[in-house]
């Protein structure tokens, strides 16, 4: 899958970046590892409408080789929609199966003939300019007409980016990307995985699971904030077994710690609450070597249920699915870590810690 991001003089930077960010996470989060992109222009250097500079990596090259075309808006669209050279170049994307625009980028798609007979949207101030190019102008943030998807003004770029993530990789990928971006759409329904998980980490920001004594001893590290992962186990001979691959115990420690970070992040560290592990079920999928990362994802509705039950009853059982992934993006371990979280005393539910439950992320 190859995407072309078109840039031009006096574009609006957020129109471009707002789509680029969620789509770029398809690769960095290993949701669509083969996803590639190019930044394309007719100019060797581009400045947005406030002077911010961009350097394209493809200049004047036909757009025929791509699977997705993304066109931003901005003041420059008013001239370009009447620029024969630009429109001729843009029309080289006629065979691209999926085309998208943000804001007044719809005027460029329209001027190129890509909106004929289709519904579309744009910035509210450009509605009348768009009407001649399409069947009807709609007021939705994102209008999906199949082969062409248009979005409203400026901030709708993020909505478009997430919509395209879903088109390319599915609803679960969209949810995970939105969660990783901490995306909350204040102008409409909450984005699944963001506001639905709105019992934030604010209560628990003081707890760094990787700094618990055992995790510190084995060298677990927090994963990069934009990586899509929660914890990282560095490369080192101390983690290997008799075969030279990562020891099962080290992989399980990363899995449990990852689930602990997930609970801290989305249920909060919760003053007065004590989490313990009741059960960990795992499947080793392939030998691992080098650095590995853990990620944990639970359905938003399930996390919302945990939060409500914890608030109402003072205790909850939460089963967190976890994957441990190697540097090649291959899942080497999958697991489900069942936690029991109680206010004050984890023994509040008979037998809750009978198997020797541990503090969050302690293994």
N, C-alpha and C positions, 0 to 999 in steps of 0.2 A: 504494500500500500504506500503510494507516494503522494504527498500533498504539495501544492504550490501556493505559497502566500505571496500575493501580489502587493507591491508597495510602490508609492509614487509621491511626487512632491505635494506638500501641503495636505497629506493624509492626516487622520486623527490617530495618534499612536495607540490609544486604548482599543480602538476598533481592531487593530492587528494583534496586539499583545493579549487582549481578552480572549480571543479564539486560540491563539498559539499556546497559551499556558495549559489549559486542560487537554488539548490535543497532544502536546508534547509529553504529557504524563503517560500517555498510552505506551510509550517506549520506556520511560524512566521507571515506571511502576510495573513493567513486564506484563502489561495487559494486552499489548499488541506489539511484540518485540520487533516485528519486521516493519513497523511504521517509520517512514522516512519523510523528510520535508526539505524543500528548497525555498529560499526567499528570492523572488523574481521581480525584475524591473526592466524598464527601458533605459534607466539612468544608472550610471556607475555609483552615484551617491544620491541619497534621498534625505530630505529634511521634512519633518512633520510640520504642522501648522504653527508650532511654537519654536521651531529651530532645532529640535532633537534630531540627531543624525543617525541614519541607518546605512549599512553596507549590504547590498544584495549579493548573493553568491552565484546568481545566473542573470546575465544582462542581455536582453534582446533575443533570448533563445525561445523558440516556439514552445507553447504550453501543451503540446499534444501528448507528452509522455507521462502525464500525471493522472491520478485516479480521483483527486479532490482538488478543487480550486477555491481559494478563499480570497475575497476582495473586500478591503476595508472601505470606509467612507472618509469624508473630510472635505474641506473647502476646495481642494484640487479637483474633485469630481465634476464641478460645474464647468470647468474648461475641458476636461478630458472626455466628457460625454459627446463633445463636438469635435474631437481631435481625430481625424481619419487615421493617422499613423498608430495612435494608441488603440483605437477600436479594431484595426486590422490585426494588431498583435493579440489583443484579447480574444478575438474570434478564432485564433488558433487553438483555443480550448474547447471548441465546439464538440469534440469527441470525448471530452472528459466526462465521466458518468455522473459525477456529483459536483455541483457548483453551489457556492454559498457566498453571502454578502452580509456586511454589517452596515447599518445606518444608510448613508447615501451611496454606499457601494452598490446598492440596488439600482441606482441610476446608470451605473456603468454596465451592469449585467443587462439592464433593459435596453440601453443604447446599442449593445452588441447583438440584441435580438434574442437573448436567452430567457426572457420573461413573457414572451408572446403567448397569450391564451392562459396564463397562469396567475394565481393569486400571489400577492407579495406584500411586504411591509418595509418601512423605512423610518427615519426620524420623523416625528410629527410635523416638523417644519418643512418637510420635503414631500409631503403627501401629494400635493397638486402637481409637482414636477414628475412624480412617478406614474401618475395615472395613465398617461399616453402609452406607456411601455408594457402594461400588464392588463389582465382581465379585470382585476379588482384590487384595491388597496385595503388591507385588513389592519386592525389595531393590535393584534397579538404581538407579544414579544418576539416570538419565532413563528414563522409560517413555513411549513414543510410541504412543498408541492411535488415531492418525489425526487426528480432529478435536480431540482433547484430549491435551496433553503435560504430564506432571507430573514434578517433580524432587525429589530428596531434600533433606536439611537444608542450609540456609544456603549453604555454599560450592558446593553443586551448582548454584547460580544461574548461575555462569559456564559450567558444562557445558550447562545449559539454553540460555543465550544463544547459545553456539556451535552447539548443535543446531538452534536456530531459524534462525540464519544459514544453515545448510546447507539447511534446509527451504525457505527463501525465495529463496536465491541460488545454491545448489549447493555441492558439496564443495570446489571451488577457492576460493570465497569464504571458506568456513570456514577453510581452511588459511591463507589470507592474513591473515585477522583474528587467528587464533591466533598466527601468527608476529609480527604487529605488537604483540600484547599480551604477547609473550614468555610464553605460557601453557604451563605444565608441570603435568600432573596427577600429583602424587606418589602418588595413591592407586590408579592404574591404568596402562594402557598410555600411552606417551608420545603427546601430541597431535601429529599430523603438522605439521611446520614449526616445532616448538619443540625438544623433546628430541632429535629426529632430527637437528637442526642444532646439536647441543650442543657442537660445537667453536666456542666462543663468541668474541665480539669481544674477550675479555679480553686476549689477546695483542696485539691490534691497536688497543686504545683510544688508544694514543699517536699513531696516524696519522690525521690529519684530512685526508681527500682534498681538501677544498675549499681547504686551505691550501698545497697544492703550488703551486710558482711560477706555472705557467700558469693554473691555476684561480683563484688569487688575483688574477692580472692581469685576468682577464675578469670577476671579481666573482661567481663561483659561491658559493652559500650553502648551509649544511646545511638540509634541510627540517625543519619542526616534527616533534618526536618522535612525535606521535600522528596525523600526517597520512596515513600510508601511503606517503609518498614518501621519497626518499633525498637528493636535492639540488634546489636551486631556482636558476633563472636569473632575476634581477630584471628588471623593465621598464626599458628605457632606449634612447635613440636610437642608442647605439653598437653595438647588436646588429642593427640593421635593414639590409636590402638596398635595392636600387634601387626596389623596389616598396613599401617601407615596412613589410614584414613581417619576421619574425625570420630572419636569415641562416642558411643551411643549416649553415655551420660552427659557429655557436653552438648549434644544436640537437644536432649531432653531439657537441660538447664536453660538453653536459649528459648525453647518453646514455652516453658513455664513462665520465664521472665517476660517474654513478649505478651503473654496473656495478662500478666499482672500490670504491665504498662497500659494495656488496652483498658482494663478496668479503672485504673487511676485516671486515665484520660477522659473516659466517657461516663463513669459513675462518680468520679471525684474520689479524693483520698479520704473524704468523709471523716471529720473529727468524731471520735467515739465509735467508729465502725472498725471491726476486725475481720479481715478476709483470711480464709484458710483454704488450702487445696484439699478436696475430698477424693478426687480421682483424676487420673491422667491416662487416657487411652491413645495409643500412638501406632503408627505404621511407618516403618523405615522403607523408603522407596528406592533409594540407591546410595552407594557409598559417596561420602562427601570429603572434599579437601579444600584447603584455603579458607578464606573468610566465608562466613555464612550469616544470613540475616533472618530474623523472625518477623512475620506479619500476622495479625489477628483480625478477623472480620466477622462480625455478627450482624444479622439482619437488624435494621433500625427499629423495626417494630418490637423485636425481642429485647433490645437494649432499653427501649421505652418501658416495656413491661417490667424488666428488672428494676428500673428506677422507681416506678410507681409502687411496686411491691415492697421495695426497701423502705420507701417513705411511709407506706401504710402499715406495714407489719414489723418493721425494724430488722428484717432478715430476708435473705433471698438466696436461692441456688442459681448460679449462672454458669452455663457451659459455653466456653469460648473456643471456637475452632481456630487452629493455628497452623501455619505452614512455615517450615524452615527452608530457605532457598540458598543455593550456592551462587558463586559469582557469574555463572553462565545463565542464571535465571531458572535453573531446574529445581523443582521441589524435591528435596532429599528426605524430608520427614513431614508427615501430616499428623495432627493430633487434635484431641479435644480435651481441654482442661476444665474440669468442673470445680468451681469455687463455691464456698459457702461464706456469705457475708452477713455478719450480725452486729447489732448495736451492742457494744460493750463486751460481750462474752460469746465467743463462737460456740460454746457448749450450750447455748440457749436452746438449741434444737437437739434433742437427744441423739447421741451418736454422730453429731455433725463432724467432730474431729477425731472420731474413733480410730481412724487409720493414720493418726499422727500428722494432721494437717499442718501446713507451714504458712508463715507470713508471706505476703504478696511477693512473688518473684524470688522466693528464697532458694530454689533448687539450683 
